[in-house]
């Protein structure tokens, strides 16, 4: 079987498309073919050794997968050979086949293709955990999504309607904001042209935002914190700008606000039942096509390096998907 292997930390161009040892599932594991595996924010960071979780080398990245079950472990009863499934793995997705824990796999509906199914879980689970568990977003509250055109941002924009909140999408380009409007954003801010703090006050009638979902980091986080309402929350989700911000804590005192960290991967390890409950809710919406990832581009597996480079350049709107024909 072929896979995209990281032999040493470096840029995407250092990855190898090569033959690797075959996989066999044991106990509660499932061997799934990888018809599709989408790129997530951590993937280009992990191959460079820049992510908070360090992979073992040589290693294979990729977490969001969809495909056909090839073999099951002896304890598996929920899935059988030939089932169309999608799910989440910590790593190993950028390959022709992948080992997945049985309880991390879900049946794929016939009306949803593999690319969409393989783009769903990580982005939507991260956003739902952030808004529901960390921010405790309430009906009618104002939500600003900073970096709203990437997959997790678009998921937050779409979830706002299901959670009954008002959303302002903020991004650096007008074409990105147009996509956000298509996905349900009520208002938009181009923070490369407009003053974020002033625009928020105008849009929310002199008040700040109840919740700001920050995917960008860098110099924008300080502005975002200043744009919060009294007792508002700044959700720290990722640092797409490339730098981790340094923020004066007196801002939290003046605003009576909170800075809240969001790390869905760790949450899944510590709160299995709560994560499962979240997932069931998301799958219900997914089956109704109320949540549908936006596919930016699809590449064959052998071009994973190209896909990761495109992701690093911040040109992607929604998801890039790797496929096996």
C-alpha positions in Angstrom: 0.0 0.0 0.0 1.2 3.5 -0.7 1.2 6.5 1.7 2.6 10.0 2.1 5.4 9.6 4.6 7.2 12.2 6.7 10.7 10.8 7.4 12.0 14.0 8.9 10.5 17.4 9.9 10.5 19.8 7.0 8.4 21.5 4.3 5.8 19.6 2.3 8.3 19.1 -0.5 10.2 16.8 1.8 7.3 14.3 2.0 7.7 10.9 0.3 5.0 9.1 -1.7 6.1 5.5 -1.1 5.2 1.9 -0.4 4.7 1.1 3.3 4.0 -2.1 5.2 0.4 -3.5 5.0 -2.0 -2.9 7.9 -4.1 -5.4 9.8 -6.8 -4.4 12.3 -6.9 -6.0 15.8 -9.5 -6.1 18.6 -11.7 -3.0 18.2 -10.0 -1.7 15.0 -11.2 -1.3 11.5 -9.1 -1.3 8.3 -10.7 1.2 5.9 -9.8 2.1 2.4 -9.2 5.9 2.2 -11.3 7.1 -0.7 -10.9 10.7 0.7 -8.9 12.4 3.4 -9.1 16.2 3.8 -6.3 18.6 4.9 -6.7 20.2 8.3 -4.9 23.1 9.9 -2.5 20.9 12.0 -1.3 18.8 9.0 1.3 21.2 7.6 2.4 22.1 11.1 2.9 18.5 12.2 5.2 17.7 9.3 7.4 20.6 10.3 7.4 19.7 14.0 5.6 22.9 14.8 2.3 21.5 16.3 1.7 21.1 20.0 1.5 17.3 19.5 4.7 15.9 18.1 4.3 12.9 15.8 6.5 9.9 15.8 8.8 9.7 12.7 8.6 8.3 10.2 4.9 9.1 10.2 1.8 9.7 8.1 -0.5 12.7 8.7 -4.2 13.0 7.9 -7.2 12.8 10.3 -10.5 13.3 8.4 -11.2 10.1 6.4 -13.9 8.4 4.4 -13.8 5.1 2.5 -14.9 1.4 2.3 -14.3 -1.0 5.1 -11.7 -3.6 4.1 -11.3 -5.7 7.2 -12.5 -5.6 10.9 -11.0 -6.7 14.2 -12.5 -9.6 16.1 -14.4 -7.4 18.5 -16.0 -5.2 15.9 -19.8 -5.6 15.4 -20.9 -2.1 14.3 -19.1 -2.3 10.9 -18.6 -5.0 8.3 -16.5 -5.4 5.1 -18.0 -3.3 2.3 -19.6 -0.6 4.5 -19.1 3.0 3.3 -17.9 4.9 6.3 -16.2 8.2 7.5 -14.5 9.1 10.7 -11.5 10.5 12.6 -8.0 9.2 13.2 -5.1 10.9 15.0 -2.9 10.2 12.1 -2.4 7.9 9.1 -5.1 9.3 6.7 -2.8 10.3 3.9 -2.6 6.7 2.6 -4.5 4.1 0.6 -5.7 2.4 3.7 -5.9 3.4 7.4 -6.6 1.8 10.8 -9.5 3.4 12.7 -11.0 2.7 16.1 -14.5 1.2 15.5 -16.1 3.9 17.7 -14.6 6.7 15.6 -16.3 5.5 12.4 -19.8 6.3 11.2 -21.9 5.1 8.3 -21.9 7.3 5.3 -25.2 8.2 3.7 -25.7 7.5 0.0 -26.6 11.1 -0.7 -23.2 12.3 0.6 -20.1 11.7 -1.4 -16.7 10.5 0.0 -15.0 14.0 -0.4 -17.7 15.7 1.6 -17.8 12.9 4.2 -14.0 13.0 4.5 -14.1 16.8 5.2 -16.8 16.9 7.9 -15.7 15.7 11.4 -12.7 17.7 12.4 -13.9 21.2 11.3 -17.4 20.8 12.6 -16.5 19.1 15.8 -13.9 21.8 16.6 -16.4 24.5 15.9 -19.3 22.9 17.8 -17.1 22.2 20.8 -15.8 25.8 20.8 -19.3 27.4 20.5 -21.3 25.0 22.7 -18.9 23.7 25.3 -16.3 26.5 25.6 -18.2 29.7 24.8 -21.7 28.4 25.8 -23.1 30.5 23.0 -26.7 31.5 23.8 -29.7 32.2 21.5 -29.5 35.7 20.1 -25.9 36.4 21.1 -23.5 38.0 18.6 -20.6 35.9 17.2 -17.7 37.2 15.2 -15.7 34.5 13.3 -12.1 35.8 12.6 -10.7 33.9 9.7 -14.1 32.8 8.6 -13.4 31.3 5.2 -11.3 28.3 6.3 -13.0 25.0 7.0 -13.4 25.5 10.8 -14.5 29.1 10.3 -17.1 28.2 7.7 -18.3 25.5 10.1 -18.8 28.1 12.8 -20.6 30.4 10.4 -23.0 27.6 9.4 -23.5 26.4 13.0 -24.6 29.8 14.0 -28.0 29.3 12.3 -28.5 26.0 14.0 -27.5 27.5 17.4 -29.6 30.6 16.7 -26.9 33.3 17.0 -26.1 36.3 14.9 -22.8 36.0 13.1 -20.3 38.5 11.6 -17.8 36.9 9.3 -14.3 38.6 9.3 -11.7 37.8 6.7 -8.9 39.4 4.7 -10.4 39.3 1.2 -13.8 40.2 -0.3 -14.0 36.9 -2.2 -13.6 35.0 1.1 -16.4 37.0 2.7 -18.7 36.4 -0.3 -18.3 32.6 0.4 -19.2 33.3 4.1 -22.3 35.1 3.0 -23.3 32.1 1.0 -22.9 30.0 4.1 -25.2 32.2 6.2 -23.1 35.1 7.6 -25.4 38.0 8.6 -22.7 40.7 8.2 -19.1 40.8 7.0 -15.9 42.7 7.8 -12.8 42.8 5.7 -10.2 43.4 8.4 -7.4 44.2 5.8 -9.4 47.3 4.8 -11.6 48.1 7.8 -10.9 48.9 11.5 -12.3 45.8 13.2 -13.1 47.5 16.5 -14.9 50.4 14.9 -16.9 48.2 12.5 -18.0 45.9 15.3 -19.3 48.8 17.3 -21.2 50.1 14.3 -22.7 46.7 13.5 -23.7 45.9 17.0 -25.0 49.3 17.9 -22.1 50.5 20.1 -21.7 47.2 21.9 -19.0 44.6 21.4 -19.3 40.9 20.4 -20.5 38.3 22.9 -18.2 35.7 21.4 -15.2 36.1 19.1 -14.0 32.9 17.4 -10.3 33.6 16.6 -8.6 31.4 14.0 -6.1 34.1 13.0 -4.0 35.1 16.0 -1.0 37.4 15.4 -1.7 41.1 15.7 -5.5 40.6 15.1 -6.1 38.9 18.5 -5.5 42.1 20.4 -8.0 44.0 18.2 -10.5 41.1 18.6 -10.2 41.2 22.4 -10.9 45.0 22.3 -14.0 44.3 20.2 -15.6 42.0 22.8 -18.6 43.1 24.8 -18.6 43.4 28.6 -18.2 39.8 29.9 -17.5 38.6 26.3 -15.4 35.7 25.4 -12.4 35.4 23.0 -12.0 31.8 21.8 -8.4 31.0 20.9 -8.7 28.3 18.2 -5.6 28.6 16.0 -2.9 31.0 14.7 -3.3 31.2 11.0 -1.3 34.4 10.8 1.7 32.4 11.9 2.5 34.1 15.2 1.2 33.5 18.7 0.0 36.9 20.1 1.1 38.5 23.3 -1.9 40.2 24.9 -1.9 42.7 27.9 -4.1 41.0 30.5 -5.4 44.4 31.7 -7.7 44.2 28.7 -9.6 41.3 30.4 -9.9 43.4 33.5 -11.3 46.4 31.7 -13.8 44.3 29.7 -14.6 41.8 32.4 -14.1 39.3 29.6 -12.5 35.8 29.2 -9.8 34.3 27.0 -10.8 30.7 26.4 -8.6 28.1 24.8 -10.1 25.6 22.4 -8.4 22.2 21.6 -10.9 19.7 20.3 -8.3 16.9 20.0 -7.5 17.0 23.7 -11.2 17.4 24.6 -12.0 14.0 22.8 -9.5 12.3 25.1 -10.7 13.7 28.4 -14.5 13.9 27.8 -15.4 10.8 25.7 -19.1 10.8 26.5 -19.6 14.5 26.0 -17.7 14.4 22.6 -19.9 11.4 21.6 -23.0 13.4 22.4 -21.7 16.3 20.3 -20.9 14.0 17.4 -24.4 12.5 17.4 -25.9 16.0 17.2 -23.6 16.9 14.3 -24.3 13.7 12.5 -28.0 14.4 12.7 -27.5 17.8 11.1 -25.1 16.3 8.5 -27.6 13.7 7.5 -30.1 16.5 6.8 -27.4 18.3 4.8 -27.8 21.3 7.2 -24.0 21.1 7.5 -22.1 20.7 4.3 -18.3 21.4 4.0 -17.2 23.6 1.1 -14.6 21.8 -1.1 -12.0 24.2 -2.4 -10.0 21.6 -4.5 -9.3 17.9 -4.8 -5.9 16.3 -5.4 -4.8 12.7 -5.9 -2.9 11.3 -3.0 0.4 11.5 -4.7 0.0 15.4 -4.8 -0.4 15.8 -1.0 2.7 18.0 -0.9 1.1 20.4 -3.3 -2.1 20.5 -1.3 -0.2 21.2 2.0 1.7 24.0 0.3 -1.5 25.6 -0.9 -2.9 25.3 2.7 0.2 27.0 4.1 -0.2 30.0 1.6 -3.6 30.7 3.2 -5.3 30.7 -0.2 -7.8 27.9 0.6 -11.5 28.6 1.2 -13.0 25.6 2.9 -11.4 22.2 2.5 -8.7 20.6 0.3 -9.3 16.9 -0.2 -6.9 14.1 -1.1 -8.4 11.2 -3.0 -7.5 7.7 -4.0 -9.0 6.5 -7.3 
